[in-house]
Amino acid sequence: MNYRTKTSTLIFGLASFATAIVFFNGCKSPTENKAITKTAEAKENLVDAKETLDKAKKEYVLIYEAFKLESDKKIAENEKIIAELKKNAKMESNAAKEDFEKELALLEQKNQSLKEKMSYYKEEGDNEWESFKLEFDHDMDSLGKALKDLTKNNTN
């Protein structure tokens, strides 16, 4: 064989080999293409879900902190009212004073209990948070009402 024939054969062989590699690697079955597409979509969905979860966690923290600040403010107001009522009770000198002081001590304990309940609350999920919040608000409202009633009874 001459030089030209050897070169042509070599070039033809390499071209055939390259074409075969491209053909066999480039041709994927439709199920493989679907699997690749589904994997890419799943990764994208996972990223979206993580972003949504992070956003929800940040919103929860803000809501919880606002609720906690408001509750702490109400508890501090209750403590002021209780302190004022104790001060006024010391000036009294009648038989009802003892009952009044017992009721006041009970309300003071409830206020302290609410303070502890708020400080020990741990995140447990949306349903538990809503349940906690409703119960806490109910307890706080009933304590506030009881303090107002006690104040009214003491001034009469």
C-alpha positions as CSV (number, residue, x, y, z in Angstrom):
1,M,0.0,0.0,0.0
2,N,1.1,3.4,-0.7
3,Y,1.3,6.3,1.7
4,R,-1.8,7.9,0.4
5,T,-3.9,4.8,0.8
6,K,-2.6,4.2,4.3
7,T,-3.5,7.8,5.3
8,S,-7.0,7.5,3.8
9,T,-7.7,4.2,5.5
10,L,-6.4,5.6,8.8
11,I,-8.6,8.8,8.5
12,F,-11.6,6.7,7.5
13,G,-11.1,4.3,10.4
14,L,-10.7,7.1,12.9
15,A,-13.8,8.9,11.5
16,S,-15.8,5.7,11.7
17,F,-14.7,5.1,15.3
18,A,-15.5,8.7,16.3
19,T,-18.9,8.5,14.6
20,A,-19.7,5.2,16.5
21,I,-18.8,6.8,19.8
22,V,-20.9,9.8,19.2
23,F,-23.8,7.7,17.9
24,F,-23.8,5.2,20.9
25,N,-23.3,7.8,23.6
26,G,-25.6,10.5,22.1
27,C,-28.5,8.2,21.5
28,K,-30.4,7.7,24.7
29,S,-33.7,6.0,25.0
30,P,-36.8,8.1,25.7
31,T,-37.1,6.6,29.2
32,E,-33.5,7.8,30.0
33,N,-34.4,11.3,28.7
34,K,-37.6,11.3,30.9
35,A,-35.6,10.1,33.9
36,I,-33.1,12.9,33.4
37,T,-35.9,15.4,33.0
38,K,-37.7,14.1,36.1
39,T,-34.5,14.2,38.1
40,A,-33.9,17.8,37.1
41,E,-37.4,18.7,38.0
42,A,-37.1,17.0,41.4
43,K,-33.9,18.9,42.2
44,E,-35.7,22.1,41.2
45,N,-38.7,21.2,43.3
46,L,-36.4,20.4,46.3
47,V,-34.7,23.8,46.0
48,D,-38.1,25.5,45.8
49,A,-39.3,23.6,48.9
50,K,-36.2,24.5,50.9
51,E,-36.7,28.2,50.0
52,T,-40.4,28.0,51.0
53,L,-39.5,26.3,54.3
54,D,-36.9,28.8,55.1
55,K,-39.3,31.6,54.4
56,A,-42.0,30.0,56.6
57,K,-39.5,29.5,59.4
58,K,-38.5,33.2,59.2
59,E,-42.2,34.3,59.3
60,Y,-42.9,32.0,62.2
61,V,-40.0,33.4,64.2
62,L,-41.3,37.0,63.5
63,I,-44.9,36.0,64.5
64,Y,-43.7,34.2,67.6
65,E,-41.4,37.1,68.7
66,A,-44.2,39.6,68.3
67,F,-46.6,37.4,70.2
68,K,-44.0,36.9,73.0
69,L,-43.3,40.6,73.3
70,E,-47.0,41.4,73.5
71,S,-47.6,38.7,76.1
72,D,-44.6,39.9,78.1
73,K,-46.0,43.4,78.1
74,K,-49.4,42.1,79.3
75,I,-47.7,40.0,82.1
76,A,-45.7,43.1,83.2
77,E,-48.9,45.2,83.3
78,N,-50.5,42.5,85.4
79,E,-47.6,42.5,87.8
80,K,-48.0,46.3,88.2
81,I,-51.7,45.9,88.9
82,I,-51.0,43.1,91.4
83,A,-48.3,45.2,93.2
84,E,-50.7,48.2,93.4
85,L,-53.5,46.0,94.8
86,K,-51.1,44.5,97.4
87,K,-50.1,48.0,98.4
88,N,-53.7,49.0,98.8
89,A,-54.6,45.9,100.7
90,K,-52.1,46.6,103.4
91,M,-53.9,49.8,104.1
92,E,-57.2,48.0,104.6
93,S,-58.2,46.7,108.0
94,N,-61.3,44.7,107.7
95,A,-62.3,41.0,107.6
96,A,-62.5,40.9,103.8
97,K,-58.8,41.8,103.6
98,E,-57.8,38.2,104.2
99,D,-60.0,36.9,101.4
100,F,-58.8,39.6,99.1
101,E,-55.2,38.8,99.8
102,K,-55.8,35.1,99.1
103,E,-57.5,35.9,95.8
104,L,-54.7,38.3,94.9
105,A,-52.0,35.6,95.7
106,L,-53.9,33.1,93.5
107,L,-54.0,35.6,90.6
108,E,-50.3,36.4,91.1
109,Q,-49.5,32.7,90.8
110,K,-51.6,32.5,87.6
111,N,-49.7,35.4,86.1
112,Q,-46.3,33.8,87.1
113,S,-47.5,30.5,85.5
114,L,-48.4,32.3,82.3
115,K,-44.9,33.9,82.3
116,E,-43.3,30.5,82.7
117,K,-45.5,28.9,80.1
118,M,-44.4,31.5,77.5
119,S,-40.8,31.2,78.3
120,Y,-40.7,27.4,78.1
121,Y,-42.7,27.2,74.9
122,K,-40.8,25.3,72.1
123,E,-41.7,25.2,68.4
124,E,-43.8,22.1,67.7
125,G,-45.5,23.0,64.4
126,D,-48.3,25.1,63.1
127,N,-51.2,23.2,64.7
128,E,-49.5,23.1,68.1
129,W,-48.6,26.8,67.8
130,E,-52.2,27.8,67.1
131,S,-53.5,25.7,69.9
132,F,-50.9,27.1,72.3
133,K,-51.7,30.7,71.2
134,L,-55.4,30.3,71.6
135,E,-55.1,28.7,75.1
136,F,-52.5,31.3,76.2
137,D,-54.7,34.2,75.0
138,H,-57.7,32.7,76.7
139,D,-55.8,32.3,80.0
140,M,-54.4,35.8,79.7
141,D,-57.8,37.3,79.0
142,S,-59.4,35.5,82.0
143,L,-56.6,36.6,84.3
144,G,-57.0,40.2,83.1
145,K,-60.8,40.0,83.7
146,A,-60.2,38.5,87.2
147,L,-57.8,41.4,88.0
148,K,-60.3,44.0,86.9
149,D,-63.1,42.3,88.9
150,L,-60.9,42.2,91.9
151,T,-60.1,45.9,91.5
152,K,-63.8,46.7,91.2
153,N,-64.6,44.6,94.3
154,N,-61.9,46.2,96.3
155,T,-63.0,49.8,95.6
156,N,-66.6,49.1,96.5
